[in-house]
Amino acid sequence: MTEPTPAPLDHYGPAMRRKNLLTLAVVATALLGAALIPATWRKVQQPSAFFATYVEAQDARAFEERGLPRLVPPSATDIYVRDNRDANQRFARFTYSAAEAPSLTRGMRRVPQDQVDNVMVPTPGWSRWWPITSRTLSGSQGERLEVYEVAGADRGYLALDPRTQQAYFWSR
């Protein structure tokens, strides 16, 4: 009695296609999961928050717990804040009124326009509300911004955009 010869492996058969599709699905899911880890970790490492008004930020203890700088005026609106605790970096954006710009910058040293492109701007990672980078300051946008050096507890920089009344703060 002779043994039956096994059928040759069909690389294009339905069973092999199902196996290949299953392998592809598992690998794609693993790659997608691995790609999302940095984005998820950044949200944990760098918590961000939005407050419509100064009072809302004050009630949420944003100055103490979120690293919102004390230079934010009481009339500020649309306040965004991000705090990178591991790197000891803070970022904030808020809207101010043009009338309070002089009091907002009192005691700060304005960075001369020819030195603005030398100011280093760390990046908080991707944020829709944070458009400022070192490259931004060295381009035509930097010519429109008023950049101030902040001393004291809120050591860092403050950039004011007089056209939009947006203020951007980042720590050093």
N, C-alpha and C positions, 0 to 999 in steps of 0.2 A: 504494500500500500504506500502510495506516495503522498507526501504532504502537499496541500495546495499552495501555490506560490502566492505570496501577498500581492495585492494590487499595488501598482506604483503610486507614490504620493502625488496627488494632484494639487499643484501650487495655486491653481486658479479655481478650485472647487469651492462650493458654498461654505464648507466647514472651515477651510483655511481663510477665506475672506472674513468670516465672523471672528475668527481668532485675531486676525490682523486689525480689524476695526476695534475690537476690545482692547488690544494692546495700545493702539493709537489713542483711544479715549482715556486710558489710565495714564499714559505719558503726558497727554495734553492737560489733564486735570492736575497732575503733579507739578508741571511747569507753571501753570496758572497760579496754583497755590504758593509756589516758591516766589513768583514774581510779586504777589500781593503782600508778602511778609514785610518788606521795607516800608511800604506805604502805611500798613497797619501799625508797625512799630513807631513810625514817625508821629502818628496821632497820639500814641501813648507817651512817647518821650517828649513831645512838644505839644502839650495841650493848647488849644486856641479857644477863644471865646469872642462873642459879639455882644455889645451892649448898645441899645438905641440912645441912651442918655447917660450923662455923668451920674445922676442919682441911681440909675439902674446898676451901674458899675460899682458904685459905693455900697449899695444894698447887697450886692453879690460878693463883697469883700475882695474885689478885683485888685485893689492896691496891695493888699496883704498876701493874698493867695495866688494871684495870677501874674504878679510882677508888673502891673500897670504903673508907669512912672508917675510920680507926684506932680510933674509939670503939666499934666492934662488939666485944662481950665474947667471950672464948673459949668460953663455953657457948652462944652463939647458934646457933639452928637456923633452917631455912627462910629462907635469906638470898637476897634478890633485889637486883640492882644494875643500874643503867642509867647510862651515861656519855654525855652530849652534849658531845663535844669541841669542836664549833664554838662553842657558847654557853658553854662552861666551866661546865656544870651537872652535878651528880651527884645521883642519887637512890638510896636504899637502904631496904629494909624487912627486918626480921628479928624473930624471936621471942626474947624474953629471959625470964629467970625473975624473979618478983616480988622475990625475996631480993636480987638484984643491982641493982635499980633505984637505990638510993642511991649505989652505987659507979659506976654508969653515968653518972649526972648530976653527979658530984662536979666542982666547978670551973665548972659552967655556971650561967648566970643564968636563973632561971625567969621567963618572960614573965608579967606580971600578967594575971589573967583578963580584966580590962576592956580590955586591949590586944591580946588574942589575935586578935581579928577584924581588926586592922590588919596582921597578919603576911602578907606576900605569899608565895604558894606558886606557883612556876612549874609548868607542867604538862609532864611528860615525853612527852606524847602518849598515845595510848590504851594502857593497860596494865591487865590484870585485877588485878594485885597492888597498884596505886597508887590508893587511894580518896581521898587528901587533896587538897583544893583550897582556895583562899581562901574560897570559899563554904561549904565544909565547916566551916572554923574559925569562921566567923561564925554558924553555926547551932547547934543543940542539941548536935551532935557536938563542937563546939569546947569546950563546957562540960565535957565528959567527958575531954578530952585534956589532958595536962600538956605544955606547950610550953616548950622550953628554947632559949636562944641559945647556939650553940657557937662558941667562939673558937679561935684558933690555926690550925693547918694545915687542919683540917676545918671551916673557917668556914662556918656555916650554921645550920640549925635542927634540933632533934630533938623529935619529938612522941611521947609515950608514951601508950598506951592501957592503963590498969591493968586493965580488964575482960578484955581478950584477950591481954595481954602482947605486943602488937605494937608495934614501934618504927619510926618513919618518919623518915628523915634526908633533907634536901635542902640543897644548897649555896646560898650567896648570891653 
